Amino acid sequence: MHKVQIDGETLKIEDVVKVAYNKAEVVIPEKVKVRVKACREFLEKLLEKGEVIYGVNTGFGALSDAKISNKELKQLQTNLIRSHAAGVGRPLSTEVVRATMLLRANTLAKGYSGVRLEILETLVEILNRGVHPIIPAKGSVGASGDLAPLSHMVLVLMGEGEAEYKGEIMSGKEAMEKAGIKPIRLEAKEGIALNNGTQLMAAIAALTVHRAENLIKTAEIAAALSMEALLGVSDALDEKIHNVRSHKGQATTAKNMRWLISGSKLIQTGREAVAKIGRPHDPYSLRCTPQVLGAVRDAISYARKVVEVEINSATDNPLIFPETGVCLSGGNFHGQPIALAMDTLGLALTMVGNISERRIFRLLDEKLNNGLPAFLTPPQTIRGLSSGLMTAQYTAAALASENKVLAHPACVDSIPTSANFEDFVSMGTTAAQKAMCILENTEYIVAIELLCAAQAIEYRGAEKLGKGTKKAYKKIREIVPPLKEDKPLNPAIEKLKTIIKGGTLAKIFNI
């Protein structure tokens, strides 16, 4: 089994995916253990000197002016976790929980948090043994990081709260006992080191970026299939057009689509289109696909860069720097970078769904689809007797409309907390969760386009497809047969959505 090392510096989104979905083992390198121990020793020396350190021997937030005696330091950290475990709503998915634990461990591995090595080792141990804290999805305003969700995670480390273990939900105490793991007792600084940071929003963001990369490739495949099904015009994909507008994503999408339709007997040139239909180009939903999906590609690239910085960052507060002999209080827990990136990604993915829905509509409308039957009804059926794929477009329209509501940015909102001491928050977790929801909806919309485009190809002839789209069509037909009579469409849509999420279609070409 693949192992993922955490050193606080080199974690990739692909590593997060391996741990979250494939349950790869997490390993702590020896150099990290040395670093973590050194940081802890330095913190303890500061406390021996009587240094006042926020969150270590003071209260939290607006209570930071309160000094806490040495004999109460352990209770302070325990109280912090218990009181901050105030999340509500449905539990987060196991994959998101696993990703969150990995990222929290990777932050501690940087060696600036001041925890004992035992804390890091226990967190990695519960992850490797499959003890998954039950973490309510709602309750984070994104500063000071994901306080409420991370507190629910830490409760299980303490032998409290609730957890899932081997498919069963039980108390955190029971889960730890069954897994053979000794619960921790928090000491100075350790509660705030565990619940103060952006790991939940970053975890959701990492998984969303990964799936978005699969989605954009699949959206290009769906667009190319639709283009062939609608006897589209190839001129808009010509490299010369995209060379004079130097957006990297646009050029990449055009290149990918040229490869997908290469050798197609269904695509026509502008001159051929003038001769046949009297106009040299297609509607925007076909002609402008490189410009739209290319812009989305660029947005995904931006989000990836932000997320990979964040997952290798120290985001708790205060931070301890043994090499320079200081402990500093700052604001790395503030989720604004993730909030802005995820709102941007949500907007971009909404556009993928919007343009896909327009092509779905065109495929199904007999006035717009260049000779295909209305709603792509099964062959040789009496007009009006069968509805075909009519209502698949309704679902796509509903999802596209929901995305437009969800696309409203969360990062421009802020509600003060902690008696106005924490007076400007990021809403980064809301932005990340919205982006993932938009992603889910858009995966369904693109799945519906694949369903419709593949059905349209039944009338055009799969043998006429391009070399890339022919591979995609074959893969689609391996799991979804052609529509030969009216039947529930949900099973086919769900199957296609699953292969989009897993990147099955995206793997037909190395892009």
Secondary structure, DSSP 4 states (H G I P E B T S, - for coil): --EEE--SS---HHHHHHHHHH-PEEE--HHHHHHHHHHHHHHHHHHHTT---TTTSB-SGGGTTSB--GGGHHHHHHHHHHHH---EEEEPPHHHHHHHHHHHHHHHHTS-S---HHHHHHHHHHHHTTEEE--EEE---SSSBSHHHHHHHHHHHTT-SEEEETTEEEEHHHHHHHHT-PPP---TTHHHHHHSBSHHHHHHHHHHHHHHHHHHHHHHHHHHHHHHHTT-BGGGG-HHHHHTS--HHHHHHHHHHHHHHTT-SS-B-HHHHHHHHS-SS--HHHHTHHHHHHHHHHHHHHHHHHHHHHTTS--SSSEEETTTTEEE---TT--HHHHHHHHHHHHHHHHHHHHHHHHHHHHH-TTTSSSPPGGGPPTT--TTT--TTHHHHHHHHHHHHHHHHHTS-STT----BTTTTB-----HHHHHHHHHHHHHHHHHHHHHHHHHHHHHHHHH-GGGS-HHHHHHHHHHHHHSPPP-S---SHHHHHHHHHHHHTTTGGGGS--
